[in-house]
Amino acid sequence: MTFLIETKNVCMTASHPLPTAPLASLGFDPARSARLLDTLQAEVAKGRLPGAVALIARQGKVVLHEAIGQLDPASGATMTKDAIFRIYSMTKPLVSVATMQLVEQGRLFLSDPVARYLPAFAQVQVAHMENGQMQLRAPRAAITVYDLLRHTAGMTYEFLGQSPVQKMYDEAGLRTTARGHSNAQFAELLASMPLMFEPGSIWEYSRATDVLGALLEVVSGQTLGSLLQDQVLGPLGMVDTAFCVSPEKQHRIAQAFAHDPDGGTPMDLIDLTEVPQLESGGGGLGGTVADYARFCQCMLNGGTLDGQRLLSPHTVRFMTSDHLGRIGQNRTENAGNMLAPGTGFGLGFSVRSAAGLDTLPGSVGLYSWGGIAGTTFWVDPKEDMFAILMIQAPNQREYYRPLFRNMVYAAMVS
């Protein structure tokens, strides 16, 4: 199936649409761009991908915004460009921006210890192994806000391995019962369990941004959802991004297959129709491609969009610089796959630090992240472009993310 790429009325699903331009006018080959869409459509035809929405923008204009496949495989509903996806960890960059806004306002320092705002962390312990047994000791340094932002807080995720700490996370039901806790309660639960590493010593992708969400509530005096709405979502016109989907929009929620097409396991995703107690800073939002495009364009513009300034350009450059330096990442089990060679981490984003070393194309300075259900984005300042792919196919995400990246750069011919 060959797609005719239409750029008229692109992004009209948002209340404030980004401008559009023909593909060829901004360096994209129409035939190569159509090949990307044909390839995704072929995956739908194979039954491996329920559906997708893809968007590419350059020089402030959207050149491609297309919906492919099914919104809901169970009902057969067709995918639409205004579909609402569980974006999971693509929540983290939004929360990171809200954090830096408070820093800019003089209400927070990155060097602040987390325990200043969440006292339970004053007693947190670090796990270490002695003679095959887990022992606990006081950390040598306090966890800071900086550690939470760059994932050097010593925490982890239960799905990244089978260490004793990760097993404790799993046994505590962090994945299964989390949405029944308030942010403050969830942070206290995390503080009751030991750290896996000394703060500041190792990059380990973790639930640190959930803790950050609880901390922001203390600093701001607002719920995380209200803070994001006031500081980020509202100013940017991200009208379809929230921790739950209102009844009049629920027919637009994109769904995964009931069972994994590659293994048959049930696909258990968060229910966006429920109002959660936990407004997870690490992974609770649902939203549309058009909404997230406004966020990406704001970042690419140096923190401003349509007269709304979220951050100074200096802060944006600071956030999207590598903040790891010589700090290594935990390479054991699943954790070792989180950052590719030649990739560091900033404040809420991975950051490309070398033109080579990785198997994927992209410029030095490219920053990106994704969500566990398959959503992904990157911003390439050198090329003045960004791209977003949203799918709900958790177990196939490591296939579709690199496929999308390769084919977008292949279509960009100047």
ABEGO torsion letter per residue (X at the ends): XBBBBBABGBGAABABBBBBBBAAAAGBBAAAAAAAAAAAAAAAAAGABABBBBBBBBGGBBABBBBBEBABAAAGBBBBAABBBBAEAAAAAAAAAAAAAAAAAGABBAABBAAAABAAAAABBBBBBBGGBBBBBBBABBBBAAAAAAGAAGBBBAAAEABAAAAAAAAAGAAAAAAABBAAAAAAAAAABBBABBBGABBBBBAAAAAAAAAAAAAAGBBAAAAAAAAAAAAAGBAABBABBBAAAAAABBBBBABBAAAGBBBBBBBAABBBABBBAAAABBBBAAAAAAAAAAAAAGGBBGGBBABBAAAAAAAABBAAEABBBBABEAAAAABBBGBBBBBGBBBBABABGBABBEBBGBBBBBBAAGBBBBBBAAAGBBBBBBBBBAAAAAAAAAAAAAAAAAABAX
